[in-house]
């Protein structure tokens, strides 16, 4: 028999460029490290094949000169308090980032644990 755990949480996404750095690390690595170090849920990094941001510059794999500057999305599934903590860490570090925060119902499926 399987069990399911549901958590009311937050889907937190950050958007940047592949080469963006902070404190000697790629910004995506820095964000993941901050979350891991503070035991804040889990996160993943995804590289886009094309995109443009608030400055209107189109980046896509077809342009060799911009291929290294592709958009990156770093996303986390967190409890609300964990999202607040991660956002505060970014603010304290004075990192300029675009983010989106949405309520999420997080489900974990698995085998029922025996006592």
Secondary structure, DSSP 8 states (H G I E B T S, - for coil): -EEEEEEEEEEEEEEEETT-EETTEEHHHHHHHHHHHTT--EEEEEE-SEEE-TT--EEETT-TTTGGG-EEEEEEEE-HHHHHHHHHHHHHTT---EEEEEEEEEEEEEE----
